[in-house]
Amino acid sequence: MIVKPADCVLAVGLATSRTGYLADLRRPDADFARRFRWWERYRHEIVRPLRRRCRQMTALGLTVAPDLTLPRFGALFNRRFKVVILFAHWKANAVELRDGFASAEAVVEQVPAGGEYVLDLCVCHPRELKIALRQHRPHCMVRSTHGKATPALWLAFYYFLMHRLYHEDLTYLQGLELAIDHFQRGWS
């Protein structure tokens, strides 16, 4: 099935503002923001690239869902989206969202049974979530990576992917293959 950026949503579980970042520093269950130690670094490495790429991708038709909570994640499947890209942090068998960590089981419960979706997990090494989704939501195509990259690089990857989907008639997998090939050539 041909996919365009308008069929996709980038669901952002990371803090996207100074207020969100500072709130995460105060939350005992938050992890990602603490890795940056100060706002200026977080703003430079996360917020600026995210805002820039999101502006570019929304101009192509992509929907961005910031401040993602577990219920908001589930609500995305009630809309027209064929592809949900989860852009979040993974730690200790759970994904960090704006309302705290959600276990693999809690995330799976939000994905409707029998629905045919692509769930692209842009989180670091979500092995347990991938397994749980494949077991309990077999009609959902799950994509994840074992590679490590900065959020800015992942956002560049998704911008390239959305650009190709916008300009060509491709399936999501075909677009992914083109994007992976493009970025691997750049690394060699």
C-alpha positions as CSV (number, residue, x, y, z in Angstrom):
1,M,0.0,0.0,0.0
2,I,1.3,3.4,-1.0
3,V,2.0,5.7,2.0
4,K,2.4,9.4,2.1
5,P,3.5,11.6,5.0
6,A,-0.1,12.5,5.6
7,D,-0.7,8.8,6.5
8,C,2.0,9.0,9.2
9,V,2.4,10.5,12.7
10,L,5.5,11.2,14.6
11,A,4.6,10.5,18.3
12,V,7.1,12.4,20.5
13,G,7.5,11.1,24.0
14,L,10.5,13.4,24.8
15,A,10.2,16.8,26.4
16,T,10.0,19.4,23.7
17,S,10.3,22.6,25.8
18,R,12.3,24.1,28.6
19,T,9.2,23.6,30.9
20,G,8.9,19.9,30.0
21,Y,12.7,19.4,30.5
22,L,12.7,21.1,33.9
23,A,9.6,19.1,34.9
24,D,11.4,15.9,33.9
25,L,14.4,16.8,36.1
26,R,12.0,17.0,39.1
27,R,10.2,13.7,38.3
28,P,11.8,10.7,40.1
29,D,10.6,8.4,37.3
30,A,12.1,10.4,34.4
31,D,15.4,9.4,32.9
32,F,16.1,10.9,29.5
33,A,16.4,14.6,30.5
34,R,18.9,13.7,33.3
35,R,21.3,12.5,30.7
36,F,21.8,16.1,29.5
37,R,22.4,17.7,32.9
38,W,21.6,21.2,31.7
39,W,19.0,22.9,29.6
40,E,21.3,24.5,27.0
41,R,22.7,21.1,26.0
42,Y,19.2,19.5,25.9
43,R,18.0,22.4,23.8
44,H,20.9,22.1,21.4
45,E,20.8,18.3,21.0
46,I,17.1,17.6,21.2
47,V,14.7,20.6,21.0
48,R,16.4,22.5,18.2
49,P,16.8,19.6,15.8
50,L,13.3,18.3,16.7
51,R,11.6,21.7,16.0
52,R,13.5,22.2,12.8
53,R,12.8,18.7,11.4
54,C,9.2,18.7,12.5
55,R,8.6,22.0,10.7
56,Q,10.1,20.5,7.5
57,M,8.2,17.2,7.9
58,T,4.8,18.9,8.7
59,A,5.3,20.9,5.5
60,L,5.3,17.6,3.7
61,G,2.0,16.5,5.4
62,L,3.3,14.6,8.4
63,T,1.4,15.0,11.7
64,V,3.5,15.5,14.8
65,A,2.0,14.5,18.2
66,P,4.1,16.1,20.9
67,D,3.8,15.6,24.7
68,L,2.9,12.0,24.1
69,T,1.2,10.2,27.1
70,L,0.1,6.6,27.0
71,P,-3.6,7.5,26.4
72,R,-2.6,9.9,23.6
73,F,-0.6,7.1,22.0
74,G,-3.6,4.9,22.0
75,A,-5.8,7.6,20.6
76,L,-3.5,7.9,17.5
77,F,-4.8,4.5,16.3
78,N,-8.4,5.9,16.2
79,R,-7.4,8.3,13.5
80,R,-6.5,7.9,9.9
81,F,-2.8,7.1,10.4
82,K,-1.3,4.0,8.7
83,V,2.1,4.6,10.3
84,V,2.9,5.6,13.9
85,I,6.5,6.5,14.5
86,L,7.2,6.3,18.3
87,F,10.1,8.8,19.0
88,A,10.9,8.2,22.7
89,H,13.3,6.8,25.2
90,W,13.5,3.2,26.3
91,K,14.9,2.0,29.6
92,A,14.4,-1.1,31.8
93,N,11.8,-2.7,29.5
94,A,9.6,0.4,29.3
95,V,9.2,3.4,27.1
96,E,9.4,6.9,28.7
97,L,6.4,9.1,27.8
98,R,5.3,12.4,29.2
99,D,3.2,10.7,31.9
100,G,6.0,8.3,33.0
101,F,7.3,4.9,31.9
102,A,4.9,2.5,30.2
103,S,5.7,-1.2,30.2
104,A,5.7,-3.2,26.9
105,E,2.4,-4.7,28.0
106,A,0.8,-1.3,28.6
107,V,1.9,-0.1,25.2
108,V,0.6,-3.2,23.5
109,E,-2.8,-2.7,25.1
110,Q,-3.1,0.7,23.4
111,V,-2.7,-0.8,19.9
112,P,-6.0,-2.1,18.6
113,A,-6.2,-5.8,18.0
114,G,-6.7,-6.8,14.4
115,G,-5.7,-3.4,13.1
116,E,-3.2,-3.2,10.2
117,Y,-0.7,-0.6,11.2
118,V,3.0,0.1,10.8
119,L,4.5,0.8,14.2
120,D,8.0,2.3,13.8
121,L,9.9,2.2,17.1
122,C,12.5,4.9,17.1
123,V,13.6,4.0,20.7
124,C,16.8,2.4,21.7
125,H,16.7,-1.4,21.7
126,P,13.0,-2.0,22.5
127,R,13.4,-5.8,22.2
128,E,10.7,-6.7,24.8
129,L,8.2,-4.3,23.1
130,K,8.9,-5.7,19.7
131,I,8.4,-9.2,20.9
132,A,5.2,-8.4,22.8
133,L,3.7,-6.5,19.7
134,R,4.5,-9.4,17.4
135,Q,2.9,-11.9,19.8
136,H,-0.2,-9.9,20.7
137,R,-0.7,-7.7,17.6
138,P,0.4,-10.0,14.7
139,H,-1.4,-7.7,12.1
140,C,0.7,-4.8,13.1
141,M,4.1,-4.5,11.3
142,V,6.8,-3.5,13.8
143,R,10.0,-1.9,12.7
144,S,12.9,-1.2,15.1
145,T,16.6,-0.9,14.9
146,H,19.6,-2.2,16.9
147,G,21.7,0.7,15.8
148,K,22.7,3.7,17.9
149,A,22.3,7.2,16.7
150,T,21.7,10.7,18.1
151,P,18.2,12.1,18.0
152,A,19.4,14.6,15.4
153,L,20.5,11.8,13.1
154,W,17.2,9.9,13.5
155,L,15.3,13.1,12.7
156,A,17.4,13.6,9.6
157,F,16.6,10.0,8.7
158,Y,12.9,10.5,9.1
159,Y,13.0,13.7,7.1
160,F,14.7,12.0,4.2
161,L,12.1,9.2,4.5
162,M,9.2,11.6,4.5
163,H,10.7,13.5,1.6
164,R,10.9,10.3,-0.5
165,L,7.3,9.3,0.5
166,Y,6.0,12.7,-0.5
167,H,7.7,12.8,-3.9
168,E,7.3,9.1,-4.9
169,D,4.7,6.4,-4.8
170,L,6.2,4.0,-2.3
171,T,5.2,1.7,0.5
172,Y,6.6,2.5,3.9
173,L,9.0,-0.4,3.6
174,Q,10.3,0.8,0.2
175,G,10.8,4.2,1.7
176,L,12.7,2.7,4.6
177,E,14.9,0.7,2.3
178,L,15.8,3.9,0.4
179,A,16.5,5.9,3.5
180,I,18.6,3.1,5.1
181,D,20.6,2.7,1.8
182,H,21.1,6.5,1.6
183,F,22.4,6.7,5.2
184,Q,24.6,3.6,5.0
185,R,26.3,5.0,2.0
186,G,27.0,8.2,3.9
187,W,28.6,6.2,6.7
188,S,31.0,4.1,4.5
